[in-house]
Amino acid sequence: MAQGDFLVSNGPQEDRVFRLRNTELEIGCESISSEWTTDSEAERTIQQEQLGSRGIIEEKQNRRKRKKRAWRLRHWVRRADDSGSSGSSESDSSSTSSGSSSSTDGGEIGSFKRQRQQVQQQWKMIKGHKSNFSPPDSAPTLPSEELPLLRTGTATPPPATGGLSWFDSSKKYRAFAVAHGFLQLQDIEAIGQAAKHSSVREINDRKGYLAFKHRVWRFELQLRALYPDLYARLMALMRSADEAKWKRLSAKSKKVYPEVEYIEYDVEEMGEPCYIEPHVDNKSAVTLVAMLSVPSAYVGGRSCFRRAQSSRGHRELSLEQGDVVLFRGEKLVHWITPVTAGKRIILQIEMSRV
């Protein structure tokens, strides 16, 4: 939720704008959604009950609900002409994914947890020894045109279509795409400046059951206000990927709510390997992850996705600086291998429908 006020701009059009409080950052009011949401404030009370000869203390929560106004960034999408047919075909695929996730994803999560435990054990053993790893001292360079892409089970990357290289699957929700070198060095610097703006705050909104070790800053309003052209390019890329494969944005709603995050996996700061376990992004029709670090700045941290088909294995890829990967965040299970040295920084955008 952002704090701000609606004002009349000083331009010739005298348009209404939304200004972030205590800043000069302004956004057109058509991109701001003001909605009343319910906030629950828990008050804990303790009651003691007697069962036979044994006393049991039960903790109960009395929830006092209040309404507050939430200011969110809104992105309009056009409704497809034939939304009914695309929605029905995809719903069959989606129902398959939700039905199988509870039974087959457990093996992937268990395998990841075993891998994470092994990495942490190795970390404790070598923690007292001097590491051979050292992050680059000089400024990162732009990636070359030919970027290596690693995928388990194949020796060659898939063909590119419309600037996107697709890793396909018979089930559309398991397909994902990579845009090689989409972000240039000036784009990466702009993202860092927007994320470090004085109005940006660190957040901790991950679910309690999700195991992770990283830090997150939320800054969609700042990115939109400071670098509108870059923001528009990112939105256009996400929409083009959706139109090419999933067709979920226009089929479901006229608008979505971009959630933009700057995420750091900093091993030195955390004092242990950094990671996030297999998960899906709640209500994210399309998720974008962009690599902001050069490969030499960290060790580990490969992006992992659920297998394309069959019942075993998964897909891994290593992103170069400036590479972007796009996928159905709410359906495709994804995670990263543990970062064991250095700092891995990414931009993540979720197109949330709620």
Buried (B, 14 or more C-beta within 10 A) or exposed (E): EBEBEEEEBEEEEEEEBBBBEEBEBBBBBEBBBEEEEEEEEEEEEEEEEEEEEEEEEEEEEEEEEEEEEEBBBBBEBEEBEEEEEBBEEBEEBBEEBEEEBEEBBEEBBEBBEEEBEEBBEEBEEEEEEEEEEEBEEEEBEBBEEEBEBEBEEEEEBBEEEEEBBBBBBEBBBBBBBBBBBBBBBEBBBBBEEBBEBEBBEEEEEEEEEEBBBBBBBBBBBBBBBBBEEBBEBBBEBBBBBBBBBBBBBBBBBEEBBBBBBBBBBBBEEBEBBBBBBBBBBEBBBBBBBBBBBBBEBBBBBBBBBBBBEEEEBBBBBBBBBBBBBBBBBBBBBBBBBBBBBBBBBBBBBBBBBE
